[in-house]
Amino acid sequence: MATHKVKIAARLRPRIQGELDDDSIHIVHSSNDTGGSSSSLTGGSFITVPNPRDPTQIFKFPFSSCYDQDSTQEEIYRNDVEPLLDIVYSGVTVTIFAYGVTSSGKTYTMQGSKQEPGVIPRVIRGMFDKKNSLKQFQTTLSVSYMEIYKDDVYDLLVDRENAPKLPVRENHAGMVFVANLTSAPISNVAEFDSTYNNATLRRSVGATNLNRASSRSHAILTIEATMVDPVANTTLTGKINLVDLAGSENNKLTGNDPARMAESAAINKSLSVLGQVVHALNQGASRIPYRNSKLTRLLQDALGGTSVGLLICNLAPGIKFRQDTLNTLK
Ligand SMILES: Nc1ncnc2c1ncn2[C@@H]1O[C@H](COP(=O)(O)OP(=O)(O)OP(=O)(O)O)[C@@H](O)[C@H]1O
């Protein structure tokens, strides 16, 4: 029986201006919940959504953690993210995904704003704070950042003109890796911020050049911790992947634009394979379909073995998203 699991959380974003609220989507906190505040409970809650074709039929979706419109970035970090940093420093790979349709709040959850920083800036601060408390190790942190667009991999830490598609290879032990991906050492938060901000700019410039939105690609930011114990003469490596997934999309919205349809097909395929992989892992299945997409192939070592994952399903409350919300939840 497999021991690895991907925890699945849901977050309903608040209504944004001009959006008609779908007040039939409810987060129900189970009665045996004891911890947390009223906006975020982690003891097993569920979301209810009526069937658009038959409102008397109520679909019920259970989640390990549910965050409603009033939940804060701080709550998500404290409840579900911060506990994972100790796991990284024990030499394990952790992966956090933000999943959902376009405009459901993935980027807000991962990056946040200056006033309300999201998972990425909080993880960076947490990683440096913990590093400084690990006295017995000489610990170094490094960052890599890549983008998967239509199953091609690009390095976001190098200029676009010098950024060819990177090959995906497998080593002797069967471990999949991206050849020639930059790994930049970071010695403090300011150094990370500067590297990351440049890369984010590069991602949006690249996206504009390719005539697409950056939300049409998956972005994988990886922070690796290398811990050397000089007394025991051992080295331990742990890492955390922070993944802002491309928006899942209703194919009907792509019109007849062939480029858009190909893009959409690639996104939907990789997201559907990710769903199958997470399901298979959580069922303890013996065969996990990693190889069916570049995204899951690349994250194979991050999802299998002793690795740990957190998938945050972002949901939009608007009526026009009802069917997408159901698709995400399913
Ligand atoms: N929890 C939240 N609280 C306040 N505002 C939010 C929240 N979540 C999302 N928003 C706002 O909703 C809008 C859409 O969110 P965001 O851009 O994060 O969506 P997305 O899923 O990343 O979209 P895309 O797939 O197009 O990148 C933004 O204006 C964002 O600031």
The ligand as a Tripos MOL2 file, in Angstrom:
@<TRIPOS>MOLECULE
LIG
   31    33     1     0     0
SMALL
NO_CHARGES

@<TRIPOS>ATOM
      1 N1         -9.0000   35.2570   -2.0390 N.pl3     1 LIG1
      2 C1         -9.0610   36.3980   -2.7720 C.ar      1 LIG1
      3 N2         -9.2910   37.5830   -2.1650 N.ar      1 LIG1
      4 C2         -9.3690   38.7360   -2.8790 C.ar      1 LIG1
      5 N3         -9.2380   38.7960   -4.2220 N.ar      1 LIG1
      6 C3         -9.0120   37.6570   -4.8790 C.ar      1 LIG1
      7 C4         -8.9090   36.4010   -4.1900 C.ar      1 LIG1
      8 N4         -8.6830   35.4370   -5.0960 N.ar      1 LIG1
      9 C5         -8.6460   36.0540   -6.3010 C.ar      1 LIG1
     10 N5         -8.8360   37.3750   -6.1710 N.ar      1 LIG1
     11 C6         -8.8760   38.3550   -7.2870 C.3       1 LIG1
     12 O1         -9.6070   37.7380   -8.3520 O.3       1 LIG1
     13 C7         -9.0100   38.0190   -9.6220 C.3       1 LIG1
     14 C8         -8.6310   36.7040  -10.3340 C.3       1 LIG1
     15 O2         -7.6570   36.0330   -9.5470 O.3       1 LIG1
     16 P1         -6.3150   35.4120  -10.1680 P.3       1 LIG1
     17 O3         -5.7020   36.3250  -11.1660 O.co2     1 LIG1
     18 O4         -5.4900   34.9790   -9.0220 O.co2     1 LIG1
     19 O5         -6.9240   34.1550  -10.9290 O.3       1 LIG1
     20 P2         -6.1420   32.9830  -11.6980 P.3       1 LIG1
     21 O6         -6.8810   31.7330  -11.3660 O.co2     1 LIG1
     22 O7         -4.7010   33.0240  -11.4100 O.co2     1 LIG1
     23 O8         -6.4080   33.3920  -13.2070 O.3       1 LIG1
     24 P3         -5.5110   32.9970  -14.4960 P.3       1 LIG1
     25 O9         -5.7110   31.5280  -14.7300 O.co2     1 LIG1
     26 O10        -6.1280   33.8410  -15.5790 O.co2     1 LIG1
     27 O11        -4.0940   33.3690  -14.1950 O.co2     1 LIG1
     28 C9         -7.7940   38.9110   -9.3320 C.3       1 LIG1
     29 O12        -8.2010   40.2530   -9.4950 O.3       1 LIG1
     30 C10        -7.4870   38.6190   -7.8620 C.3       1 LIG1
     31 O13        -6.8520   39.7150   -7.2270 O.3       1 LIG1
@<TRIPOS>BOND
     1     1     2 1
     2     2     3 ar
     3     2     7 ar
     4     3     4 ar
     5     4     5 ar
     6     5     6 ar
     7     6     7 ar
     8     6    10 ar
     9     7     8 ar
    10     8     9 ar
    11     9    10 ar
    12    10    11 1
    13    11    12 1
    14    11    30 1
    15    12    13 1
    16    13    14 1
    17    13    28 1
    18    14    15 1
    19    15    16 1
    20    16    17 2
    21    16    18 1
    22    16    19 1
    23    19    20 1
    24    20    21 2
    25    20    22 1
    26    20    23 1
    27    23    24 1
    28    24    25 2
    29    24    26 1
    30    24    27 1
    31    28    29 1
    32    28    30 1
    33    30    31 1
@<TRIPOS>SUBSTRUCTURE
     1 LIG1         1 GROUP 0 **** ****
